[in-house]
Amino acid sequence: IIGPYQPRVIIRSKTIGNKLNTEVEDNGIGMTKEQLEKVFIPFFTTKASVDKGTGIGLSRMKQLLVSNKGAIEMTSTYREGTTITLTLPLATEEQIKTSREKVVKTEEEKGGSS
């Protein structure tokens, strides 16, 4: 290794068909194969202290993504870094229109009740 460690996080987003893929890559310590296999299990943590995390963040994120027809994948190499890929479906024009109509209706109801 030449010079001191320089932390790095790279974020990439792109659309693939009707989905949005976002990658978050770092050059941190990474994970072993064994850790990577358990990373989405609720309450699994690599932290030495409970003050630093509960181990529910990634499992909860996976639940939220899957419930919205998305996905999360993770690759990692110990002592090299980790890449997390988040995938979510893009809203259709009809979904956007319906959502806007709901917002307008809600705003009108709020204005009418004052």
C-alpha atoms as one frame of an Amber mdcrd trajectory, in Angstrom:
protein
   0.000   0.000   0.000   1.336   3.383  -0.986   0.409   6.297   1.278  -2.383
   6.546   3.804  -5.814   5.027   3.301  -8.155   7.317   1.346 -11.834   6.483
   1.969 -13.939   6.508  -1.192 -17.656   6.144  -1.920 -18.933   6.074  -5.488
 -22.644   6.308  -6.310 -23.926   5.387  -9.770 -27.523   5.441 -11.018 -28.939
   4.347 -14.339 -32.213   3.188 -15.778 -32.439  -0.271 -17.249 -35.743  -0.795
 -18.987 -38.434   0.234 -16.526 -36.182   0.035 -13.465 -33.783   2.334 -11.677
 -30.524   0.780 -10.522 -28.415   2.596  -7.963 -25.008   1.273  -6.959 -23.138
   2.403  -3.877 -19.519   1.269  -3.853 -16.887   1.835  -1.193 -13.296   0.862
  -0.593 -13.774   0.027   3.092 -12.811  -3.149   4.911 -15.374  -5.225   3.034
 -16.864  -8.455   4.327 -15.945 -12.086   4.364 -18.050 -14.577   2.407 -19.555
 -15.781   5.693 -20.556 -12.256   6.735 -21.997 -11.497   3.303 -24.215 -14.601
   3.479 -25.772 -13.324   6.739 -25.984  -9.602   6.045 -29.758  -9.534   5.393
 -30.642 -11.667   8.440 -32.400  -9.511  11.070 -30.163  -8.579  14.015 -26.971
  -9.844  12.360 -24.180  -7.356  12.955 -20.424  -7.257  12.611 -20.206  -4.430
  15.152 -18.478  -5.245  18.435 -20.847  -3.029  20.424 -24.640  -2.716  20.442
 -24.126   1.047  20.664 -23.000   0.966  17.023 -26.005  -0.752  15.478 -28.753
  -3.290  15.941 -28.391  -5.299  12.749 -31.872  -4.520  11.462 -31.076  -1.815
   8.889 -30.228  -3.963   5.865 -32.908  -6.575   6.566 -35.515  -3.798   6.873
 -34.252  -2.135   3.699 -34.593  -5.424   1.840 -38.170  -5.848   3.124 -39.109
  -2.342   1.955 -37.541  -2.781  -1.470 -39.119  -6.185  -2.066 -42.548  -4.938
  -0.926 -42.237  -2.219  -3.586 -41.218  -4.708  -6.301 -37.554  -3.835  -5.933
 -34.412  -5.672  -4.922 -31.106  -5.264  -3.132 -27.905  -7.130  -3.916 -24.522
  -6.924  -2.295 -21.054  -8.012  -3.318 -18.026  -7.631  -1.121 -14.395  -8.600
  -0.970 -12.671  -8.568   2.387 -10.045  -5.817   2.581 -11.170  -4.339  -0.755
 -14.700  -2.984  -0.370 -18.399  -3.490  -0.895 -20.938  -2.697  -3.601 -24.661
  -2.499  -2.872 -27.100  -2.430  -5.800 -30.621  -1.138  -5.191 -33.271  -1.739
  -7.864 -36.711  -0.125  -7.952 -39.354  -0.018 -10.667 -39.956   3.368 -12.266
 -43.425   4.857 -11.935 -45.595   4.680 -15.025 -47.210   7.808 -16.478 -50.569
   6.599 -15.131 -49.138   6.155 -11.606 -47.667   9.667 -11.713 -50.979  11.134
 -12.895 -52.939   9.299 -10.184 -50.470  10.406  -7.522 -50.703  14.056  -8.619
 -54.509  13.872  -8.563 -54.413  12.551  -4.989 -52.098  15.390  -3.912 -54.362
  18.027  -5.495 -57.443  16.475  -3.882 -55.757  16.382  -0.467 -54.631  20.015
  -0.798 -58.159  21.053  -1.777 -59.605  19.205   1.219 -57.156  20.919   3.562
 -57.962  24.302   2.092 -61.700  23.653   2.325 -61.577  22.666   5.997 -59.817
  25.803   7.239
